[in-house]
Amino acid sequence: MLSYEILIADDHPLFRSALQQALTLGLGPVVRLVEADSIAALEARLEEKADWDLVLLDLNMPGAHGFSGLVLLRGQYPQIPVVMISAQEDAAVVARAREFGATGFIPKSSSLETLQQAVRAVLDGDEWWPPQIQETASVSAEAKAASAGLASLTPQQFRVLSMVCDGLLNKQIAYELSVSEATVKAHVTAIFRKLGVRTRTQAALLLQQLESLPA
């Protein structure tokens, strides 16, 4: 019998519970569901195991800046389908999810049946998009460049970048990650080189290109 292993990445316990129930009802005993409540927890799960059948990723996750979590996943684990789940249902948000490499998008307002149908479609190798997506919506050249740069980062470099953009000093980042300050400096140098930036402000501005809706 086919079995599926799905990662649910969402920071709301009630919604994770609702997803668990919906998928268990829709897919039966052939599905194994594992939860993550932040980007850091998601990365830990992926480092333990890299052959998940599907990741269901909330757009607004702690540790992510807009679509940065999706971009990181597509860069580091391109073999895993990622379906975005969000309460933001604008057609432009859906279109950006597709441009940044998602395999589908499920609005949080979707019915139980729609959610089950979407997950089944992706597990069968298809994509699933809500009907309101605009084919004409597109991502700017700047956002595509930002996406390519972020996709080249390692998970640890991405953690460092997120902390840099949150305003933490190298000393604070070293403490949070239990590494030396020299290691953090080396990471920052590598990150700036990969992103083509020279300052923390430029790095933060680059991350803004991946917000769910462009300013």
PASEBA-1860 file (N, C-alpha, C; in nm, 3 decimals):
! residues 215
1> MLSYEILI> 0.084/-0.120/0.000/0.000/0.000/0.000/0.088/0.125/0.000 ~ 0.052/0.224/-0.084/0.126/0.348/-0.088/0.114/0.421/0.045 ~ 0.224/0.482/0.090/0.215/0.565/0.209/0.280/0.699/0.179 ~ 0.229/0.804/0.240/0.278/0.938/0.215/0.325/1.000/0.346 ~ 0.435/1.076/0.337/0.487/1.148/0.453/0.484/1.297/0.422 ~ 0.408/1.370/0.503/0.383/1.511/0.476/0.426/1.595/0.596 ~ 0.497/1.705/0.567/0.537/1.801/0.669/0.439/1.917/0.668 ~ 0.380/1.948/0.783/0.290/2.062/0.796/0.365/2.172/0.870
9> ADDHPLFR> 0.396/2.281/0.801/0.471/2.392/0.860/0.379/2.512/0.876 ~ 0.332/2.532/0.998/0.239/2.641/1.028/0.254/2.674/1.176 ~ 0.250/2.802/1.210/0.273/2.839/1.350/0.145/2.847/1.433 ~ 0.030/2.814/1.373/-0.096/2.817/1.448/-0.138/2.675/1.485 ~ -0.135/2.639/1.614/-0.168/2.502/1.656/-0.306/2.457/1.612 ~ -0.405/2.549/1.615/-0.541/2.511/1.577/-0.548/2.477/1.429 ~ -0.478/2.554/1.347/-0.482/2.525/1.203/-0.406/2.396/1.171 ~ -0.293/2.374/1.240/-0.221/2.249/1.219/-0.309/2.130/1.256
17> SALQQALT> -0.383/2.145/1.365/-0.473/2.037/1.407/-0.582/2.013/1.304 ~ -0.637/2.123/1.249/-0.741/2.110/1.147/-0.686/2.042/1.021 ~ -0.563/2.078/0.983/-0.500/2.015/0.867/-0.477/1.866/0.892 ~ -0.431/1.834/1.014/-0.409/1.693/1.050/-0.538/1.614/1.032 ~ -0.648/1.668/1.084/-0.777/1.597/1.076/-0.823/1.584/0.931 ~ -0.811/1.693/0.854/-0.856/1.691/0.715/-0.778/1.588/0.633 ~ -0.646/1.585/0.652/-0.564/1.494/0.572/-0.580/1.350/0.618 ~ -0.596/1.329/0.746/-0.619/1.193/0.796/-0.751/1.139/0.743
25> LGLGPVVR> -0.853/1.225/0.742/-0.984/1.184/0.688/-0.975/1.159/0.537 ~ -0.903/1.249/0.467/-0.899/1.241/0.321/-0.808/1.132/0.268 ~ -0.698/1.102/0.339/-0.600/1.007/0.288/-0.597/0.876/0.366 ~ -0.659/0.877/0.484/-0.666/0.753/0.562/-0.534/0.715/0.626 ~ -0.519/0.587/0.657/-0.400/0.541/0.731/-0.271/0.542/0.651 ~ -0.279/0.578/0.522/-0.156/0.574/0.439/-0.073/0.700/0.455 ~ -0.116/0.795/0.539/-0.043/0.921/0.551/0.021/0.934/0.689 ~ 0.146/0.983/0.690/0.215/1.016/0.815/0.237/1.167/0.814
33> LVEADSIA> 0.188/1.233/0.917/0.194/1.378/0.924/0.287/1.422/1.036 ~ 0.378/1.515/1.005/0.470/1.570/1.104/0.459/1.721/1.100 ~ 0.464/1.784/1.216/0.441/1.928/1.225/0.570/2.006/1.254 ~ 0.572/2.131/1.208/0.679/2.226/1.242/0.614/2.362/1.261 ~ 0.655/2.434/1.366/0.588/2.561/1.397/0.674/2.684/1.364 ~ 0.788/2.663/1.299/0.875/2.774/1.259/0.966/2.727/1.146 ~ 1.032/2.822/1.081/1.127/2.785/0.976/1.241/2.703/1.035 ~ 1.287/2.739/1.155/1.396/2.664/1.219/1.355/2.519/1.245
41> ALEARLEE> 1.230/2.499/1.292/1.182/2.363/1.317/1.166/2.287/1.186 ~ 1.123/2.356/1.083/1.109/2.293/0.950/1.246/2.249/0.899 ~ 1.346/2.336/0.912/1.481/2.301/0.867/1.534/2.180/0.943 ~ 1.505/2.175/1.073/1.552/2.061/1.154/1.491/1.931/1.103 ~ 1.363/1.934/1.071/1.296/1.814/1.016/1.357/1.773/0.883 ~ 1.388/1.872/0.801/1.444/1.843/0.668/1.588/1.792/0.676 ~ 1.660/1.837/0.776/1.797/1.788/0.794/1.796/1.643/0.842 ~ 1.691/1.606/0.918/1.678/1.468/0.965/1.639/1.375/0.849
49> KADWDLVL> 1.560/1.429/0.756/1.502/1.346/0.649/1.470/1.438/0.532 ~ 1.516/1.401/0.413/1.502/1.490/0.297/1.410/1.435/0.189 ~ 1.341/1.323/0.216/1.257/1.264/0.112/1.108/1.268/0.147 ~ 1.065/1.382/0.199/0.922/1.401/0.225/0.845/1.402/0.093 ~ 0.722/1.357/0.097/0.639/1.358/-0.024/0.579/1.495/-0.051 ~ 0.567/1.577/0.056/0.504/1.708/0.040/0.532/1.793/0.163 ~ 0.555/1.923/0.141/0.559/2.020/0.251/0.445/2.117/0.230 ~ 0.361/2.131/0.333/0.256/2.232/0.334/0.309/2.350/0.415
57> LDLNMPGA> 0.333/2.463/0.350/0.406/2.574/0.411/0.319/2.698/0.424 ~ 0.300/2.742/0.548/0.229/2.867/0.572/0.314/2.984/0.523 ~ 0.252/3.081/0.460/0.327/3.194/0.406/0.390/3.279/0.516 ~ 0.318/3.299/0.626/0.368/3.386/0.732/0.419/3.303/0.849 ~ 0.539/3.249/0.833/0.600/3.164/0.935/0.707/3.240/1.013 ~ 0.717/3.216/1.143/0.829/3.276/1.218/0.962/3.232/1.159 ~ 1.049/3.331/1.134/1.179/3.300/1.075/1.183/3.320/0.924 ~ 1.067/3.350/0.865/1.063/3.372/0.720/1.030/3.519/0.692
65> HGFSGLVL> 1.075/3.566/0.577/1.040/3.699/0.529/0.963/3.679/0.399 ~ 0.829/3.685/0.407/0.750/3.661/0.288/0.777/3.523/0.231 ~ 0.817/3.520/0.105/0.839/3.393/0.036/0.979/3.335/0.057 ~ 1.057/3.392/0.151/1.194/3.344/0.168/1.200/3.197/0.211 ~ 1.103/3.153/0.291/1.100/3.012/0.330/1.081/2.921/0.210 ~ 0.991/2.960/0.121/0.968/2.883/-0.002/1.094/2.880/-0.088 ~ 1.157/2.996/-0.104/1.277/3.004/-0.187/1.389/2.918/-0.130 ~ 1.404/2.921/0.003/1.505/2.838/0.067/1.479/2.690/0.040
73> LRGQYPQI> 1.354/2.648/0.055/1.318/2.508/0.030/1.345/2.468/-0.115 ~ 1.307/2.553/-0.209/1.327/2.520/-0.350/1.476/2.511/-0.382 ~ 1.557/2.595/-0.315/1.700/2.591/-0.342/1.770/2.471/-0.281 ~ 1.731/2.436/-0.157/1.801/2.329/-0.086/1.739/2.191/-0.109 ~ 1.608/2.186/-0.131/1.539/2.057/-0.146/1.446/2.062/-0.267 ~ 1.503/2.077/-0.388/1.420/2.095/-0.508/1.333/1.974/-0.540 ~ 1.365/1.858/-0.482/1.288/1.737/-0.511/1.156/1.731/-0.433 ~ 1.140/1.815/-0.332/1.019/1.809/-0.248/0.916/1.909/-0.298
81> PVVMISAQ> 0.794/1.866/-0.333/0.689/1.961/-0.369/0.651/2.046/-0.248 ~ 0.632/2.175/-0.271/0.592/2.266/-0.164/0.462/2.334/-0.204 ~ 0.360/2.318/-0.120/0.233/2.386/-0.142/0.217/2.494/-0.036 ~ 0.197/2.618/-0.080/0.177/2.728/0.013/0.034/2.727/0.065 ~ 0.021/2.761/0.193/-0.111/2.777/0.254/-0.115/2.915/0.318 ~ -0.219/2.992/0.291/-0.219/3.128/0.345/-0.360/3.185/0.356 ~ -0.375/3.276/0.453/-0.500/3.353/0.463/-0.498/3.468/0.363 ~ -0.380/3.501/0.310/-0.371/3.601/0.204/-0.406/3.533/0.072
89> EDAAVVAR> -0.517/3.575/0.014/-0.568/3.503/-0.102/-0.571/3.588/-0.229 ~ -0.503/3.704/-0.226/-0.499/3.788/-0.345/-0.439/3.710/-0.462 ~ -0.491/3.737/-0.580/-0.438/3.669/-0.699/-0.290/3.696/-0.716 ~ -0.244/3.817/-0.679/-0.102/3.850/-0.694/-0.016/3.766/-0.601 ~ -0.067/3.735/-0.481/0.008/3.652/-0.386/0.019/3.510/-0.441 ~ -0.091/3.459/-0.495/-0.091/3.324/-0.553/0.007/3.317/-0.670 ~ 0.004/3.421/-0.754/0.094/3.423/-0.871/0.239/3.428/-0.828 ~ 0.270/3.504/-0.723/0.409/3.512/-0.676/0.453/3.377/-0.619
97> AREFGATG> 0.362/3.307/-0.551/0.396/3.173/-0.499/0.437/3.082/-0.614 ~ 0.366/3.089/-0.724/0.399/3.004/-0.840/0.532/3.045/-0.902 ~ 0.554/3.176/-0.915/0.679/3.225/-0.973/0.800/3.185/-0.888 ~ 0.781/3.180/-0.756/0.892/3.147/-0.667/0.909/2.996/-0.648 ~ 0.830/2.917/-0.721/0.858/2.774/-0.725/0.764/2.681/-0.650 ~ 0.653/2.734/-0.598/0.557/2.646/-0.530/0.490/2.553/-0.630 ~ 0.442/2.440/-0.580/0.371/2.342/-0.663/0.220/2.365/-0.656 ~ 0.179/2.449/-0.561/0.037/2.478/-0.546/0.015/2.581/-0.438
105> FIPKSSSL> -0.111/2.622/-0.422/-0.147/2.724/-0.324/-0.288/2.693/-0.275 ~ -0.302/2.678/-0.143/-0.433/2.650/-0.084/-0.473/2.765/0.008 ~ -0.578/2.841/-0.026/-0.626/2.946/0.064/-0.678/2.883/0.194 ~ -0.653/2.951/0.306/-0.697/2.896/0.435/-0.849/2.894/0.448 ~ -0.917/2.967/0.362/-1.064/2.966/0.366/-1.123/2.847/0.288 ~ -1.037/2.764/0.231/-1.085/2.653/0.148/-1.166/2.553/0.230 ~ -1.260/2.488/0.164/-1.338/2.383/0.229/-1.252/2.260/0.252 ~ -1.299/2.173/0.339/-1.229/2.048/0.368/-1.206/1.969/0.239
113> ETLQQAVR> -1.310/1.963/0.155/-1.302/1.886/0.031/-1.197/1.946/-0.064 ~ -1.193/2.079/-0.072/-1.096/2.145/-0.160/-0.954/2.117/-0.113 ~ -0.932/2.126/0.017/-0.800/2.099/0.074/-0.754/1.957/0.042 ~ -0.844/1.863/0.063/-0.811/1.722/0.035/-0.783/1.701/-0.113 ~ -0.864/1.762/-0.197/-0.847/1.750/-0.343/-0.712/1.808/-0.386 ~ -0.675/1.923/-0.330/-0.549/1.987/-0.367/-0.430/1.900/-0.328 ~ -0.433/1.847/-0.206/-0.321/1.763/-0.159/-0.311/1.636/-0.242 ~ -0.424/1.574/-0.270/-0.422/1.451/-0.352/-0.362/1.479/-0.490
121> AVLDGDEW> -0.401/1.593/-0.550/-0.351/1.628/-0.683/-0.199/1.639/-0.683 ~ -0.143/1.706/-0.582/0.002/1.725/-0.576/0.073/1.592/-0.547 ~ 0.016/1.511/-0.460/0.075/1.380/-0.432/0.074/1.291/-0.557 ~ -0.022/1.317/-0.647/-0.030/1.241/-0.772/0.064/1.296/-0.879 ~ 0.138/1.403/-0.845/0.235/1.458/-0.940/0.188/1.579/-1.016 ~ 0.067/1.629/-0.984/0.015/1.747/-1.053/0.040/1.873/-0.969 ~ -0.001/1.986/-1.022/-0.004/2.111/-0.946/-0.148/2.142/-0.910 ~ -0.166/2.232/-0.812/-0.304/2.273/-0.779/-0.305/2.421/-0.745
129> WPPQIQET> -0.387/2.495/-0.818/-0.395/2.640/-0.798/-0.541/2.682/-0.788 ~ -0.573/2.778/-0.701/-0.711/2.826/-0.692/-0.749/2.900/-0.821 ~ -0.877/2.904/-0.851/-0.920/2.959/-0.980/-0.891/3.107/-0.999 ~ -0.867/3.183/-0.888/-0.852/3.328/-0.905/-0.713/3.371/-0.950 ~ -0.622/3.275/-0.972/-0.485/3.315/-1.011/-0.487/3.390/-1.144 ~ -0.406/3.495/-1.149/-0.395/3.575/-1.271/-0.274/3.530/-1.350 ~ -0.297/3.483/-1.468/-0.186/3.437/-1.552/-0.090/3.552/-1.584 ~ -0.141/3.676/-1.583/-0.058/3.789/-1.625/0.029/3.843/-1.511
137> ASVSAEAK> -0.002/3.808/-1.386/0.077/3.860/-1.275/0.219/3.804/-1.283 ~ 0.316/3.888/-1.255/0.455/3.841/-1.266/0.541/3.904/-1.157 ~ 0.656/3.844/-1.137/0.751/3.890/-1.037/0.855/3.978/-1.105 ~ 0.897/4.083/-1.036/0.994/4.177/-1.094/1.130/4.111/-1.111 ~ 1.211/4.171/-1.195/1.346/4.120/-1.216/1.427/4.124/-1.087 ~ 1.402/4.229/-1.005/1.473/4.240/-0.877/1.437/4.125/-0.785 ~ 1.307/4.091/-0.781/1.262/3.982/-0.694/1.317/3.848/-0.742 ~ 1.325/3.831/-0.875/1.381/3.706/-0.928/1.530/3.694/-0.893
145> AASAGLAS> 1.600/3.805/-0.900/1.742/3.805/-0.864/1.759/3.774/-0.716 ~ 1.673/3.833/-0.633/1.678/3.807/-0.489/1.650/3.660/-0.461 ~ 1.553/3.605/-0.532/1.518/3.464/-0.516/1.635/3.373/-0.552 ~ 1.703/3.403/-0.662/1.816/3.321/-0.705/1.929/3.327/-0.603 ~ 1.954/3.446/-0.549/2.060/3.460/-0.449/2.028/3.384/-0.322 ~ 1.905/3.397/-0.274/1.866/3.328/-0.151/1.866/3.178/-0.168 ~ 1.828/3.131/-0.286/1.825/2.987/-0.312/1.964/2.924/-0.304 ~ 2.067/3.006/-0.320/2.204/2.953/-0.317/2.259/2.945/-0.175
153> LTPQQFRV> 2.187/3.000/-0.078/2.235/2.998/0.061/2.214/2.861/0.124 ~ 2.304/2.825/0.214/2.283/2.704/0.294/2.182/2.738/0.404 ~ 2.118/2.637/0.466/2.025/2.666/0.575/2.088/2.749/0.687 ~ 2.214/2.721/0.722/2.278/2.799/0.829/2.302/2.943/0.786 ~ 2.340/2.963/0.660/2.356/3.099/0.610/2.223/3.173/0.610 ~ 2.116/3.101/0.578/1.984/3.164/0.579/1.946/3.207/0.721 ~ 1.978/3.123/0.821/1.951/3.159/0.961/2.026/3.287/0.998 ~ 2.153/3.291/0.958/2.234/3.409/0.989/2.176/3.532/0.921
161> LSMVCDGL> 2.139/3.519/0.794/2.082/3.632/0.720/1.955/3.683/0.788 ~ 1.867/3.592/0.829/1.742/3.633/0.895/1.772/3.711/1.021 ~ 1.873/3.667/1.097/1.908/3.736/1.222/1.972/3.872/1.193 ~ 2.054/3.878/1.088/2.113/4.005/1.046/2.002/4.104/1.013 ~ 1.902/4.058/0.939/1.793/4.146/0.897/1.699/4.183/1.012 ~ 1.703/4.103/1.119/1.627/4.136/1.239/1.704/4.231/1.331 ~ 1.825/4.269/1.288/1.902/4.368/1.363/1.998/4.313/1.467 ~ 2.018/4.181/1.469/2.110/4.124/1.567/2.255/4.148/1.527
169> LNKQIAYE> 2.340/4.171/1.627/2.483/4.187/1.605/2.549/4.050/1.590 ~ 2.670/4.049/1.533/2.741/3.921/1.515/2.755/3.846/1.647 ~ 2.783/3.920/1.755/2.800/3.859/1.886/2.670/3.791/1.932 ~ 2.558/3.857/1.907/2.428/3.799/1.945/2.394/3.676/1.859 ~ 2.425/3.684/1.730/2.399/3.570/1.641/2.484/3.450/1.683 ~ 2.610/3.476/1.716/2.700/3.369/1.760/2.643/3.299/1.883 ~ 2.589/3.378/1.977/2.531/3.322/2.099/2.408/3.238/2.065 ~ 2.320/3.291/1.978/2.196/3.221/1.942/2.224/3.088/1.872
177> LSVSEATV> 2.328/3.085/1.788/2.358/2.966/1.709/2.465/2.877/1.773 ~ 2.516/2.920/1.888/2.621/2.843/1.958/2.743/2.820/1.870 ~ 2.785/2.927/1.803/2.907/2.921/1.722/2.995/3.040/1.760 ~ 3.116/3.045/1.707/3.206/3.156/1.738/3.168/3.279/1.656 ~ 3.210/3.395/1.705/3.184/3.518/1.631/3.257/3.518/1.497 ~ 3.375/3.454/1.494/3.451/3.444/1.369/3.373/3.363/1.265 ~ 3.303/3.259/1.311/3.221/3.177/1.220/3.107/3.261/1.163 ~ 3.044/3.342/1.248/2.936/3.428/1.201/2.989/3.527/1.097
185> KAHVTAIF> 3.105/3.588/1.125/3.164/3.683/1.029/3.190/3.616/0.894 ~ 3.238/3.491/0.899/3.264/3.416/0.774/3.133/3.391/0.699 ~ 3.027/3.357/0.774/2.896/3.337/0.711/2.847/3.466/0.646 ~ 2.859/3.577/0.719/2.810/3.705/0.666/2.884/3.743/0.538 ~ 3.016/3.721/0.538/3.096/3.749/0.417/3.047/3.665/0.299 ~ 3.024/3.536/0.324/2.977/3.446/0.218/2.837/3.485/0.170 ~ 2.752/3.522/0.265/2.615/3.562/0.230/2.617/3.687/0.141 ~ 2.693/3.788/0.183/2.699/3.911/0.105/2.752/3.884/-0.036
193> RKLGVRTR> 2.850/3.794/-0.046/2.906/3.761/-0.178/2.800/3.694/-0.266 ~ 2.726/3.598/-0.208/2.625/3.527/-0.286/2.510/3.618/-0.328 ~ 2.477/3.715/-0.241/2.364/3.803/-0.270/2.406/3.926/-0.350 ~ 2.537/3.948/-0.362/2.585/4.065/-0.435/2.558/4.195/-0.363 ~ 2.565/4.192/-0.229/2.544/4.314/-0.149/2.667/4.339/-0.064 ~ 2.674/4.462/-0.008/2.791/4.500/0.073/2.755/4.537/0.215 ~ 2.628/4.563/0.241/2.588/4.607/0.375/2.466/4.530/0.424 ~ 2.445/4.536/0.554/2.328/4.471/0.615/2.199/4.535/0.564
201> TQAALLLQ> 2.202/4.664/0.543/2.083/4.734/0.493/2.047/4.683/0.354 ~ 2.148/4.667/0.268/2.122/4.615/0.134/2.066/4.473/0.140 ~ 2.116/4.392/0.232/2.065/4.255/0.248/1.919/4.257/0.291 ~ 1.885/4.347/0.383/1.747/4.357/0.431/1.654/4.403/0.319 ~ 1.702/4.498/0.238/1.622/4.545/0.125/1.600/4.434/0.024 ~ 1.701/4.351/0.005/1.689/4.239/-0.088/1.581/4.141/-0.038 ~ 1.580/4.114/0.091/1.478/4.023/0.146/1.338/4.080/0.125 ~ 1.328/4.213/0.129/1.195/4.274/0.110/1.137/4.242/-0.027
209> QLESLPA> 1.224/4.209/-0.125/1.175/4.174/-0.258/1.089/4.048/-0.254 ~ 1.102/3.970/-0.145/1.029/3.844/-0.137/0.905/3.856/-0.048 ~ 0.867/3.977/-0.011/0.743/3.993/0.066/0.625/3.942/-0.018 ~ 0.518/3.904/0.050/0.406/3.843/-0.021/0.345/3.934/-0.126 ~ 0.339/4.063/-0.094/0.291/4.162/-0.192/0.395/4.270/-0.207 ~ 0.437/4.301/-0.330/0.537/4.405/-0.348/0.486/4.539/-0.300 ~ 0.577/4.619/-0.246/0.537/4.751/-0.195/0.493/4.839/-0.312
END
